[in-house]
Amino acid sequence: MVKSSLFTKFAMDADKEEAGVWINFGDGIRFKVRRLKSRKSQEVRKELDKPFTNEIRRGALTDDVAQDLLTKQIAGGVVAAWEGVTDEHGTTVEYTPDNAYAILKKLPELVDELLGLSLNKDSFKASDDQAAEGN
């Protein structure tokens, strides 16, 4: 059977999207990253948005609040785990959403990197067999 190039390019592995995939950052640092659109990430975002429902509806959410909500979503919904993460003093930090948020608040470039990884379809592609079956 000839594989459709559309399925080769765009078929995703739902398990990878939901559970996350390990991404190496070098120096023994790894993050397990879910898709931004994963069920877990969306559930986290829905809870984060609740106190701001009126502002969101009116389009009155400030950029600072929107960025903070995204950072919290990445900390608790996109990042599923990590290894080798230390604070600025070299102390190992265990993954929790709160610890992730604290680190990400200090490292906005890391927020951008994790966001990009969570949107990068190549990390979450289905295997060739799944793509050929139409996922």
N, CA, C and O atoms as CSV, one atom per row, in Angstrom:
chain,resi,resn,atom,element,x,y,z
A,1,MET,N,N,0.843,-1.179,0.000
A,1,MET,CA,C,0.000,0.000,0.000
A,1,MET,C,C,0.891,1.247,0.000
A,1,MET,O,O,1.870,1.317,0.743
A,2,VAL,N,N,0.549,2.212,-0.826
A,2,VAL,CA,C,1.291,3.465,-0.907
A,2,VAL,C,C,0.787,4.398,0.190
A,2,VAL,O,O,-0.416,4.607,0.346
A,3,LYS,N,N,1.723,4.943,0.933
A,3,LYS,CA,C,1.357,5.873,2.001
A,3,LYS,C,C,1.033,7.226,1.415
A,3,LYS,O,O,1.705,7.696,0.497
A,4,SER,N,N,0.001,7.848,1.949
A,4,SER,CA,C,-0.336,9.210,1.568
A,4,SER,C,C,0.683,10.151,2.200
A,4,SER,O,O,0.973,10.056,3.392
A,5,SER,N,N,1.214,11.047,1.404
A,5,SER,CA,C,2.182,11.987,1.966
A,5,SER,C,C,1.536,12.899,3.002
A,5,SER,O,O,2.226,13.402,3.888
A,6,LEU,N,N,0.227,13.123,2.910
A,6,LEU,CA,C,-0.464,13.910,3.939
A,6,LEU,C,C,-0.398,13.211,5.281
A,6,LEU,O,O,-0.151,13.849,6.304
A,7,PHE,N,N,-0.617,11.897,5.286
A,7,PHE,CA,C,-0.571,11.161,6.542
A,7,PHE,C,C,0.854,11.065,7.069
A,7,PHE,O,O,1.076,11.094,8.279
A,8,THR,N,N,1.810,10.952,6.170
A,8,THR,CA,C,3.205,10.927,6.584
A,8,THR,C,C,3.591,12.242,7.257
A,8,THR,O,O,4.344,12.249,8.231
A,9,LYS,N,N,3.076,13.344,6.738
A,9,LYS,CA,C,3.426,14.660,7.270
A,9,LYS,C,C,2.616,15.064,8.495
A,9,LYS,O,O,3.133,15.738,9.386
A,10,PHE,N,N,1.333,14.651,8.548
A,10,PHE,CA,C,0.438,15.232,9.550
A,10,PHE,C,C,-0.215,14.267,10.526
A,10,PHE,O,O,-0.929,14.713,11.424
A,11,ALA,N,N,-0.002,12.961,10.388
A,11,ALA,CA,C,-0.589,12.020,11.340
A,11,ALA,C,C,0.171,12.113,12.661
A,11,ALA,O,O,1.393,11.975,12.695
A,12,MET,N,N,-0.555,12.345,13.732
A,12,MET,CA,C,0.044,12.498,15.051
A,12,MET,C,C,-0.266,11.284,15.914
A,12,MET,O,O,-1.251,10.581,15.691
A,13,ASP,N,N,0.580,11.051,16.890
A,13,ASP,CA,C,0.406,9.975,17.860
A,13,ASP,C,C,-0.270,10.590,19.092
A,13,ASP,O,O,0.360,11.336,19.842
A,14,ALA,N,N,-1.543,10.275,19.294
A,14,ALA,CA,C,-2.309,10.867,20.393
A,14,ALA,C,C,-1.685,10.553,21.751
A,14,ALA,O,O,-1.732,11.379,22.663
A,15,ASP,N,N,-1.099,9.360,21.888
A,15,ASP,CA,C,-0.455,9.012,23.163
A,15,ASP,C,C,0.736,9.917,23.445
A,15,ASP,O,O,0.925,10.357,24.579
A,16,LYS,N,N,1.539,10.197,22.427
A,16,LYS,CA,C,2.677,11.109,22.597
A,16,LYS,C,C,2.184,12.509,22.945
A,16,LYS,O,O,2.757,13.176,23.807
A,17,GLU,N,N,1.132,12.951,22.280
A,17,GLU,CA,C,0.607,14.298,22.543
A,17,GLU,C,C,0.121,14.431,23.977
A,17,GLU,O,O,0.330,15.466,24.610
A,18,GLU,N,N,-0.529,13.390,24.497
A,18,GLU,CA,C,-1.103,13.442,25.846
A,18,GLU,C,C,-0.079,13.150,26.944
A,18,GLU,O,O,-0.050,13.840,27.963
A,19,ALA,N,N,0.750,12.142,26.746
A,19,ALA,CA,C,1.713,11.755,27.781
A,19,ALA,C,C,2.957,12.627,27.743
A,19,ALA,O,O,3.584,12.867,28.774
A,20,GLY,N,N,3.314,13.102,26.557
A,20,GLY,CA,C,4.497,13.913,26.385
A,20,GLY,C,C,5.653,13.105,25.831
A,20,GLY,O,O,5.643,11.875,25.850
A,21,VAL,N,N,6.639,13.816,25.342
A,21,VAL,CA,C,7.865,13.212,24.821
A,21,VAL,C,C,9.048,13.879,25.515
A,21,VAL,O,O,9.006,15.065,25.842
A,22,TRP,N,N,10.100,13.100,25.733
A,22,TRP,CA,C,11.289,13.632,26.380
A,22,TRP,C,C,12.111,14.419,25.376
A,22,TRP,O,O,12.409,13.935,24.284
A,23,ILE,N,N,12.473,15.634,25.754
A,23,ILE,CA,C,13.313,16.505,24.939
A,23,ILE,C,C,14.589,16.789,25.726
A,23,ILE,O,O,14.537,17.253,26.865
A,24,ASN,N,N,15.729,16.508,25.111
A,24,ASN,CA,C,17.025,16.753,25.755
A,24,ASN,C,C,17.458,18.199,25.535
A,24,ASN,O,O,17.403,18.717,24.420
A,25,PHE,N,N,17.884,18.832,26.610
A,25,PHE,CA,C,18.400,20.200,26.550
A,25,PHE,C,C,19.913,20.234,26.746
A,25,PHE,O,O,20.516,21.307,26.769
A,26,GLY,N,N,20.525,19.059,26.888
A,26,GLY,CA,C,21.965,18.999,27.124
A,26,GLY,C,C,22.287,19.099,28.603
A,26,GLY,O,O,21.433,19.477,29.406
A,27,ASP,N,N,23.503,18.764,28.963
A,27,ASP,CA,C,23.984,18.832,30.351
A,27,ASP,C,C,23.117,18.019,31.308
A,27,ASP,O,O,23.006,18.367,32.484
A,28,GLY,N,N,22.501,16.942,30.822
A,28,GLY,CA,C,21.669,16.091,31.674
A,28,GLY,C,C,20.293,16.649,31.966
A,28,GLY,O,O,19.581,16.117,32.817
A,29,ILE,N,N,19.900,17.714,31.276
A,29,ILE,CA,C,18.591,18.336,31.493
A,29,ILE,C,C,17.620,17.826,30.432
A,29,ILE,O,O,17.882,17.916,29.232
A,30,ARG,N,N,16.493,17.286,30.900
A,30,ARG,CA,C,15.443,16.809,29.992
A,30,ARG,C,C,14.087,17.276,30.504
A,30,ARG,O,O,13.838,17.323,31.708
A,31,PHE,N,N,13.220,17.619,29.559
A,31,PHE,CA,C,11.842,17.965,29.866
A,31,PHE,C,C,10.919,17.012,29.128
A,31,PHE,O,O,11.142,16.724,27.952
A,32,LYS,N,N,9.897,16.522,29.791
A,32,LYS,CA,C,8.852,15.748,29.130
A,32,LYS,C,C,7.761,16.744,28.764
A,32,LYS,O,O,7.138,17.349,29.636
A,33,VAL,N,N,7.537,16.906,27.458
A,33,VAL,CA,C,6.691,17.973,26.938
A,33,VAL,C,C,5.467,17.389,26.250
A,33,VAL,O,O,5.577,16.513,25.393
A,34,ARG,N,N,4.283,17.896,26.644
A,34,ARG,CA,C,3.028,17.543,25.992
A,34,ARG,C,C,2.711,18.584,24.916
A,34,ARG,O,O,3.283,19.673,24.906
A,35,ARG,N,N,1.801,18.239,24.021
A,35,ARG,CA,C,1.303,19.208,23.051
A,35,ARG,C,C,0.522,20.281,23.794
A,35,ARG,O,O,-0.147,19.998,24.788
A,36,LEU,N,N,0.610,21.507,23.310
A,36,LEU,CA,C,-0.156,22.599,23.912
A,36,LEU,C,C,-1.649,22.290,23.856
A,36,LEU,O,O,-2.401,22.662,24.757
A,37,LYS,N,N,-2.071,21.614,22.801
A,37,LYS,CA,C,-3.489,21.295,22.643
A,37,LYS,C,C,-3.891,19.982,23.315
A,37,LYS,O,O,-5.012,19.513,23.119
A,38,SER,N,N,-3.004,19.387,24.096
A,38,SER,CA,C,-3.337,18.141,24.791
A,38,SER,C,C,-4.489,18.385,25.763
A,38,SER,O,O,-4.734,19.512,26.191
A,39,ARG,N,N,-5.174,17.322,26.093
A,39,ARG,CA,C,-6.306,17.410,27.023
A,39,ARG,C,C,-5.850,17.990,28.366
A,39,ARG,O,O,-6.520,18.858,28.924
A,40,LYS,N,N,-4.711,17.514,28.886
A,40,LYS,CA,C,-4.203,18.000,30.170
A,40,LYS,C,C,-3.908,19.497,30.119
A,40,LYS,O,O,-4.292,20.240,31.023
A,41,SER,N,N,-3.231,19.936,29.070
A,41,SER,CA,C,-2.902,21.349,28.933
A,41,SER,C,C,-4.170,22.199,28.859
A,41,SER,O,O,-4.245,23.263,29.473
A,42,GLN,N,N,-5.157,21.731,28.112
A,42,GLN,CA,C,-6.401,22.480,27.977
A,42,GLN,C,C,-7.195,22.510,29.284
A,42,GLN,O,O,-7.834,23.513,29.602
A,43,GLU,N,N,-7.151,21.401,30.048
A,43,GLU,CA,C,-7.823,21.381,31.357
A,43,GLU,C,C,-7.178,22.384,32.307
A,43,GLU,O,O,-7.872,23.107,33.022
A,44,VAL,N,N,-5.851,22.421,32.309
A,44,VAL,CA,C,-5.126,23.376,33.161
A,44,VAL,C,C,-5.522,24.793,32.767
A,44,VAL,O,O,-5.818,25.620,33.629
A,45,ARG,N,N,-5.528,25.076,31.467
A,45,ARG,CA,C,-5.859,26.430,31.003
A,45,ARG,C,C,-7.281,26.824,31.375
A,45,ARG,O,O,-7.530,27.960,31.778
A,46,LYS,N,N,-8.204,25.894,31.240
A,46,LYS,CA,C,-9.603,26.175,31.585
A,46,LYS,C,C,-9.725,26.589,33.053
A,46,LYS,O,O,-10.443,27.535,33.377
A,47,GLU,N,N,-9.024,25.880,33.936
A,47,GLU,CA,C,-9.044,26.225,35.362
A,47,GLU,C,C,-8.389,27.581,35.615
A,47,GLU,O,O,-8.877,28.370,36.423
A,48,LEU,N,N,-7.292,27.846,34.927
A,48,LEU,CA,C,-6.593,29.121,35.099
A,48,LEU,C,C,-7.437,30.299,34.624
A,48,LEU,O,O,-7.373,31.384,35.202
A,49,ASP,N,N,-8.220,30.089,33.583
A,49,ASP,CA,C,-9.027,31.166,33.009
A,49,ASP,C,C,-10.256,31.526,33.837
A,49,ASP,O,O,-10.778,32.634,33.711
A,50,LYS,N,N,-10.728,30.607,34.682
A,50,LYS,CA,C,-11.987,30.824,35.419
A,50,LYS,C,C,-12.060,32.170,36.144
A,50,LYS,O,O,-13.067,32.866,36.015
A,51,PRO,N,N,-11.026,32.562,36.905
A,51,PRO,CA,C,-11.129,33.846,37.610
A,51,PRO,C,C,-11.150,35.062,36.670
A,51,PRO,O,O,-11.460,36.172,37.100
A,52,PHE,N,N,-10.825,34.854,35.407
A,52,PHE,CA,C,-10.708,35.950,34.453
A,52,PHE,C,C,-11.774,35.890,33.357
A,52,PHE,O,O,-11.630,36.529,32.315
A,53,THR,N,N,-12.837,35.128,33.590
A,53,THR,CA,C,-13.860,34.912,32.570
A,53,THR,C,C,-14.408,36.225,32.022
A,53,THR,O,O,-14.525,36.387,30.807
A,54,ASN,N,N,-14.739,37.147,32.889
A,54,ASN,CA,C,-15.308,38.425,32.435
A,54,ASN,C,C,-14.317,39.224,31.606
A,54,ASN,O,O,-14.677,39.788,30.573
A,55,GLU,N,N,-13.061,39.274,32.059
A,55,GLU,CA,C,-12.043,40.009,31.306
A,55,GLU,C,C,-11.802,39.374,29.937
A,55,GLU,O,O,-11.646,40.074,28.936
A,56,ILE,N,N,-11.773,38.054,29.906
A,56,ILE,CA,C,-11.560,37.347,28.638
A,56,ILE,C,C,-12.722,37.626,27.690
A,56,ILE,O,O,-12.519,37.902,26.508
A,57,ARG,N,N,-13.929,37.552,28.213
A,57,ARG,CA,C,-15.132,37.796,27.398
A,57,ARG,C,C,-15.132,39.207,26.810
A,57,ARG,O,O,-15.527,39.414,25.663
A,58,ARG,N,N,-14.686,40.166,27.607
A,58,ARG,CA,C,-14.674,41.565,27.164
A,58,ARG,C,C,-13.427,41.912,26.361
A,58,ARG,O,O,-13.323,43.013,25.821
A,59,GLY,N,N,-12.488,40.987,26.282
A,59,GLY,CA,C,-11.235,41.279,25.596
A,59,GLY,C,C,-10.374,42.240,26.384
A,59,GLY,O,O,-9.583,42.988,25.809
A,60,ALA,N,N,-10.525,42.224,27.706
A,60,ALA,CA,C,-9.839,43.184,28.555
A,60,ALA,C,C,-8.708,42.557,29.367
A,60,ALA,O,O,-8.217,43.167,30.317
A,61,LEU,N,N,-8.294,41.351,29.004
A,61,LEU,CA,C,-7.199,40.706,29.715
A,61,LEU,C,C,-5.900,41.412,29.341
A,61,LEU,O,O,-5.582,41.552,28.160
A,62,THR,N,N,-5.158,41.852,30.341
A,62,THR,CA,C,-3.911,42.566,30.041
A,62,THR,C,C,-2.870,41.591,29.496
A,62,THR,O,O,-2.952,40.386,29.734
A,63,ASP,N,N,-1.910,42.114,28.775
A,63,ASP,CA,C,-0.838,41.283,28.217
A,63,ASP,C,C,-0.057,40.582,29.325
A,63,ASP,O,O,0.323,39.421,29.176
A,64,ASP,N,N,0.184,41.279,30.431
A,64,ASP,CA,C,0.937,40.679,31.539
A,64,ASP,C,C,0.188,39.490,32.139
A,64,ASP,O,O,0.789,38.455,32.427
A,65,VAL,N,N,-1.121,39.640,32.324
A,65,VAL,CA,C,-1.922,38.541,32.870
A,65,VAL,C,C,-1.980,37.395,31.870
A,65,VAL,O,O,-1.849,36.234,32.257
A,66,ALA,N,N,-2.175,37.700,30.596
A,66,ALA,CA,C,-2.222,36.659,29.567
A,66,ALA,C,C,-0.909,35.875,29.523
A,66,ALA,O,O,-0.924,34.649,29.404
A,67,GLN,N,N,0.219,36.571,29.617
A,67,GLN,CA,C,1.525,35.901,29.614
A,67,GLN,C,C,1.693,35.044,30.857
A,67,GLN,O,O,2.228,33.939,30.776
A,68,ASP,N,N,1.246,35.533,32.004
A,68,ASP,CA,C,1.349,34.768,33.238
A,68,ASP,C,C,0.489,33.505,33.165
A,68,ASP,O,O,0.908,32.440,33.619
A,69,LEU,N,N,-0.702,33.622,32.600
A,69,LEU,CA,C,-1.567,32.447,32.449
A,69,LEU,C,C,-0.929,31.416,31.524
A,69,LEU,O,O,-0.997,30.216,31.787
A,70,LEU,N,N,-0.315,31.880,30.454
A,70,LEU,CA,C,0.368,30.963,29.538
A,70,LEU,C,C,1.542,30.277,30.243
A,70,LEU,O,O,1.754,29.076,30.070
A,71,THR,N,N,2.292,31.027,31.025
A,71,THR,CA,C,3.410,30.448,31.768
A,71,THR,C,C,2.908,29.373,32.723
A,71,THR,O,O,3.513,28.306,32.825
A,72,LYS,N,N,1.814,29.640,33.421
A,72,LYS,CA,C,1.231,28.646,34.330
A,72,LYS,C,C,0.718,27.430,33.565
A,72,LYS,O,O,0.844,26.302,34.040
A,73,GLN,N,N,0.139,27.652,32.380
A,73,GLN,CA,C,-0.333,26.544,31.557
A,73,GLN,C,C,0.840,25.661,31.130
A,73,GLN,O,O,0.741,24.435,31.173
A,74,ILE,N,N,1.926,26.267,30.727
A,74,ILE,CA,C,3.102,25.497,30.315
A,74,ILE,C,C,3.674,24.749,31.517
A,74,ILE,O,O,4.050,23.583,31.400
A,75,ALA,N,N,3.743,25.418,32.680
A,75,ALA,CA,C,4.305,24.800,33.888
A,75,ALA,C,C,3.504,23.584,34.341
A,75,ALA,O,O,4.081,22.588,34.777
A,76,GLY,N,N,2.185,23.658,34.240
A,76,GLY,CA,C,1.349,22.581,34.772
A,76,GLY,C,C,0.680,21.703,33.742
A,76,GLY,O,O,0.195,20.622,34.073
A,77,GLY,N,N,0.645,22.148,32.495
A,77,GLY,CA,C,-0.061,21.383,31.474
A,77,GLY,C,C,0.807,20.885,30.347
A,77,GLY,O,O,0.565,19.805,29.808
A,78,VAL,N,N,1.813,21.650,29.981
A,78,VAL,CA,C,2.713,21.260,28.896
A,78,VAL,C,C,3.875,20.432,29.458
A,78,VAL,O,O,4.184,19.360,28.939
A,79,VAL,N,N,4.506,20.928,30.504
A,79,VAL,CA,C,5.593,20.172,31.132
A,79,VAL,C,C,4.962,19.070,31.977
A,79,VAL,O,O,4.161,19.334,32.874
A,80,ALA,N,N,5.341,17.833,31.670
A,80,ALA,CA,C,4.819,16.685,32.410
A,80,ALA,C,C,5.816,16.186,33.452
A,80,ALA,O,O,5.432,15.581,34.453
A,81,ALA,N,N,7.087,16.442,33.209
A,81,ALA,CA,C,8.153,16.004,34.121
A,81,ALA,C,C,9.443,16.662,33.663
A,81,ALA,O,O,9.511,17.258,32.588
A,82,TRP,N,N,10.463,16.541,34.502
A,82,TRP,CA,C,11.788,16.986,34.086
A,82,TRP,C,C,12.847,16.208,34.843
A,82,TRP,O,O,12.573,15.576,35.863
A,83,GLU,N,N,14.042,16.268,34.328
A,83,GLU,CA,C,15.202,15.660,34.971
A,83,GLU,C,C,16.371,16.627,34.845
A,83,GLU,O,O,16.527,17.305,33.829
A,84,GLY,N,N,17.179,16.681,35.882
A,84,GLY,CA,C,18.400,17.473,35.829
A,84,GLY,C,C,18.212,18.971,35.979
A,84,GLY,O,O,19.139,19.732,35.701
A,85,VAL,N,N,17.043,19.415,36.409
A,85,VAL,CA,C,16.787,20.849,36.562
A,85,VAL,C,C,17.273,21.295,37.938
A,85,VAL,O,O,16.985,20.666,38.957
A,86,THR,N,N,18.014,22.391,37.937
A,86,THR,CA,C,18.500,22.976,39.184
A,86,THR,C,C,18.108,24.449,39.234
A,86,THR,O,O,17.808,25.066,38.212
A,87,ASP,N,N,18.118,24.992,40.442
A,87,ASP,CA,C,17.860,26.418,40.579
A,87,ASP,C,C,19.139,27.194,40.290
A,87,ASP,O,O,20.153,26.607,39.910
A,88,GLU,N,N,19.093,28.500,40.469
A,88,GLU,CA,C,20.243,29.333,40.145
A,88,GLU,C,C,21.456,29.062,41.039
A,88,GLU,O,O,22.561,29.512,40.737
A,89,HIS,N,N,21.250,28.325,42.142
A,89,HIS,CA,C,22.352,27.994,43.059
A,89,HIS,C,C,22.873,26.575,42.836
A,89,HIS,O,O,23.780,26.131,43.539
A,90,GLY,N,N,22.305,25.863,41.861
A,90,GLY,CA,C,22.744,24.509,41.557
A,90,GLY,C,C,22.047,23.420,42.346
A,90,GLY,O,O,22.430,22.253,42.269
A,91,THR,N,N,21.016,23.794,43.111
A,91,THR,CA,C,20.258,22.818,43.887
A,91,THR,C,C,19.225,22.143,42.986
A,91,THR,O,O,18.474,22.814,42.278
A,92,THR,N,N,19.194,20.819,43.018
A,92,THR,CA,C,18.231,20.068,42.213
A,92,THR,C,C,16.811,20.439,42.625
A,92,THR,O,O,16.493,20.532,43.810
A,93,VAL,N,N,15.967,20.650,41.619
A,93,VAL,CA,C,14.576,21.017,41.853
A,93,VAL,C,C,13.690,19.895,41.332
A,93,VAL,O,O,13.766,19.524,40.160
A,94,GLU,N,N,12.853,19.359,42.209
A,94,GLU,CA,C,11.888,18.326,41.837
A,94,GLU,C,C,10.778,18.959,40.998
A,94,GLU,O,O,10.372,20.096,41.239
A,95,TYR,N,N,10.295,18.205,40.011
A,95,TYR,CA,C,9.209,18.758,39.198
A,95,TYR,C,C,7.893,18.752,39.972
A,95,TYR,O,O,7.457,17.718,40.477
A,96,THR,N,N,7.289,19.896,40.052
A,96,THR,CA,C,5.891,20.091,40.422
A,96,THR,C,C,5.445,21.274,39.577
A,96,THR,O,O,6.284,22.067,39.149
A,97,PRO,N,N,4.157,21.415,39.328
A,97,PRO,CA,C,3.723,22.603,38.583
A,97,PRO,C,C,4.154,23.908,39.244
A,97,PRO,O,O,4.514,24.859,38.550
A,98,ASP,N,N,4.122,23.967,40.569
A,98,ASP,CA,C,4.536,25.192,41.261
A,98,ASP,C,C,6.033,25.457,41.089
A,98,ASP,O,O,6.442,26.595,40.862
A,99,ASN,N,N,6.845,24.408,41.197
A,99,ASN,CA,C,8.285,24.575,40.990
A,99,ASN,C,C,8.582,24.977,39.553
A,99,ASN,O,O,9.444,25.817,39.295
A,100,ALA,N,N,7.852,24.363,38.615
A,100,ALA,CA,C,8.046,24.705,37.200
A,100,ALA,C,C,7.683,26.170,36.964
A,100,ALA,O,O,8.403,26.881,36.263
A,101,TYR,N,N,6.586,26.620,37.537
A,101,TYR,CA,C,6.171,28.018,37.377
A,101,TYR,C,C,7.250,28.960,37.927
A,101,TYR,O,O,7.585,29.963,37.297
A,102,ALA,N,N,7.788,28.631,39.103
A,102,ALA,CA,C,8.814,29.486,39.706
A,102,ALA,C,C,10.049,29.581,38.808
A,102,ALA,O,O,10.613,30.662,38.639
A,103,ILE,N,N,10.463,28.464,38.239
A,103,ILE,CA,C,11.627,28.466,37.332
A,103,ILE,C,C,11.296,29.245,36.057
A,103,ILE,O,O,12.088,30.072,35.608
A,104,LEU,N,N,10.129,28.977,35.481
A,104,LEU,CA,C,9.763,29.615,34.211
A,104,LEU,C,C,9.579,31.123,34.356
A,104,LEU,O,O,9.860,31.868,33.418
A,105,LYS,N,N,9.112,31.581,35.512
A,105,LYS,CA,C,8.970,33.031,35.737
A,105,LYS,C,C,10.327,33.718,35.664
A,105,LYS,O,O,10.421,34.867,35.233
A,106,LYS,N,N,11.376,33.019,36.085
A,106,LYS,CA,C,12.720,33.586,36.059
A,106,LYS,C,C,13.402,33.419,34.700
A,106,LYS,O,O,14.394,34.090,34.415
A,107,LEU,N,N,12.868,32.521,33.860
A,107,LEU,CA,C,13.496,32.205,32.578
A,107,LEU,C,C,12.476,32.298,31.432
A,107,LEU,O,O,12.071,31.272,30.884
A,108,PRO,N,N,12.061,33.515,31.069
A,108,PRO,CA,C,11.038,33.656,30.023
A,108,PRO,C,C,11.463,33.072,28.668
A,108,PRO,O,O,10.610,32.673,27.875
A,109,GLU,N,N,12.764,33.019,28.403
A,109,GLU,CA,C,13.208,32.399,27.146
A,109,GLU,C,C,12.921,30.900,27.151
A,109,GLU,O,O,12.651,30.316,26.101
A,110,LEU,N,N,12.976,30.278,28.325
A,110,LEU,CA,C,12.635,28.862,28.439
A,110,LEU,C,C,11.145,28.659,28.182
A,110,LEU,O,O,10.749,27.661,27.580
A,111,VAL,N,N,10.323,29.594,28.632
A,111,VAL,CA,C,8.885,29.537,28.330
A,111,VAL,C,C,8.691,29.496,26.818
A,111,VAL,O,O,7.952,28.657,26.302
A,112,ASP,N,N,9.353,30.399,26.117
A,112,ASP,CA,C,9.238,30.452,24.658
A,112,ASP,C,C,9.703,29.145,24.018
A,112,ASP,O,O,9.069,28.641,23.091
A,113,GLU,N,N,10.809,28.605,24.517
A,113,GLU,CA,C,11.353,27.348,23.977
A,113,GLU,C,C,10.375,26.200,24.175
A,113,GLU,O,O,10.123,25.433,23.246
A,114,LEU,N,N,9.819,26.075,25.382
A,114,LEU,CA,C,8.867,25.009,25.673
A,114,LEU,C,C,7.583,25.172,24.864
A,114,LEU,O,O,7.008,24.190,24.396
A,115,LEU,N,N,7.143,26.404,24.706
A,115,LEU,CA,C,5.960,26.656,23.878
A,115,LEU,C,C,6.216,26.188,22.451
A,115,LEU,O,O,5.386,25.496,21.861
A,116,GLY,N,N,7.355,26.563,21.903
A,116,GLY,CA,C,7.701,26.141,20.551
A,116,GLY,C,C,7.754,24.631,20.420
A,116,GLY,O,O,7.258,24.075,19.440
A,117,LEU,N,N,8.347,23.964,21.391
A,117,LEU,CA,C,8.422,22.508,21.363
A,117,LEU,C,C,7.036,21.874,21.440
A,117,LEU,O,O,6.777,20.856,20.796
A,118,SER,N,N,6.145,22.477,22.228
A,118,SER,CA,C,4.795,21.920,22.374
A,118,SER,C,C,3.961,22.091,21.105
A,118,SER,O,O,2.959,21.403,20.914
A,119,LEU,N,N,4.379,23.003,20.254
A,119,LEU,CA,C,3.677,23.243,18.988
A,119,LEU,C,C,4.335,22.531,17.808
A,119,LEU,O,O,3.754,22.467,16.724
A,120,ASN,N,N,5.542,21.995,18.005
A,120,ASN,CA,C,6.303,21.370,16.928
A,120,ASN,C,C,5.762,19.974,16.645
A,120,ASN,O,O,5.988,19.049,17.424
A,121,LYS,N,N,5.059,19.823,15.551
A,121,LYS,CA,C,4.416,18.552,15.228
A,121,LYS,C,C,5.399,17.411,15.061
A,121,LYS,O,O,5.039,16.257,15.292
A,122,ASP,N,N,6.620,17.698,14.670
A,122,ASP,CA,C,7.587,16.638,14.402
A,122,ASP,C,C,7.873,15.787,15.638
A,122,ASP,O,O,8.185,14.603,15.509
A,123,SER,N,N,7.773,16.363,16.812
A,123,SER,CA,C,8.024,15.610,18.041
A,123,SER,C,C,6.907,14.623,18.358
A,123,SER,O,O,7.115,13.678,19.120
A,124,PHE,N,N,5.745,14.828,17.790
A,124,PHE,CA,C,4.562,14.053,18.161
A,124,PHE,C,C,4.008,13.227,17.004
A,124,PHE,O,O,2.878,12.744,17.066
A,125,LYS,N,N,4.802,13.067,15.955
A,125,LYS,CA,C,4.336,12.344,14.781
A,125,LYS,C,C,4.068,10.876,15.088
A,125,LYS,O,O,4.708,10.262,15.942
A,126,ALA,N,N,3.098,10.342,14.358
A,126,ALA,CA,C,2.803,8.921,14.438
A,126,ALA,C,C,3.918,8.150,13.747
A,126,ALA,O,O,4.636,8.690,12.905
A,127,SER,N,N,4.053,6.879,14.114
A,127,SER,CA,C,5.021,6.038,13.420
A,127,SER,C,C,4.540,5.852,11.980
A,127,SER,O,O,3.391,6.157,11.659
A,128,ASP,N,N,5.412,5.358,11.130
A,128,ASP,CA,C,5.050,5.135,9.730
A,128,ASP,C,C,3.839,4.220,9.602
A,128,ASP,O,O,2.988,4.437,8.739
A,129,ASP,N,N,3.751,3.190,10.460
A,129,ASP,CA,C,2.624,2.258,10.385
A,129,ASP,C,C,1.316,2.963,10.757
A,129,ASP,O,O,0.295,2.754,10.102
A,130,GLN,N,N,1.338,3.798,11.805
A,130,GLN,CA,C,0.135,4.526,12.196
A,130,GLN,C,C,-0.269,5.507,11.107
A,130,GLN,O,O,-1.455,5.636,10.802
A,131,ALA,N,N,0.690,6.197,10.519
A,131,ALA,CA,C,0.390,7.153,9.460
A,131,ALA,C,C,-0.236,6.455,8.276
A,131,ALA,O,O,-1.179,6.975,7.682
A,132,ALA,N,N,0.269,5.285,7.920
A,132,ALA,CA,C,-0.269,4.559,6.773
A,132,ALA,C,C,-1.705,4.119,7.019
A,132,ALA,O,O,-2.500,4.027,6.084
A,133,GLU,N,N,-2.038,3.846,8.284
A,133,GLU,CA,C,-3.408,3.433,8.637
A,133,GLU,C,C,-4.334,4.624,8.769
A,133,GLU,O,O,-5.532,4.444,8.990
A,134,GLY,N,N,-3.823,5.822,8.643
A,134,GLY,CA,C,-4.653,7.008,8.823
A,134,GLY,C,C,-4.813,7.369,10.275
A,134,GLY,O,O,-5.761,8.056,10.657
A,135,ASN,N,N,-3.853,6.888,11.114
A,135,ASN,CA,C,-3.824,7.164,12.548
A,135,ASN,C,C,-5.081,6.658,13.170
A,135,ASN,O,O,-5.268,6.787,14.380
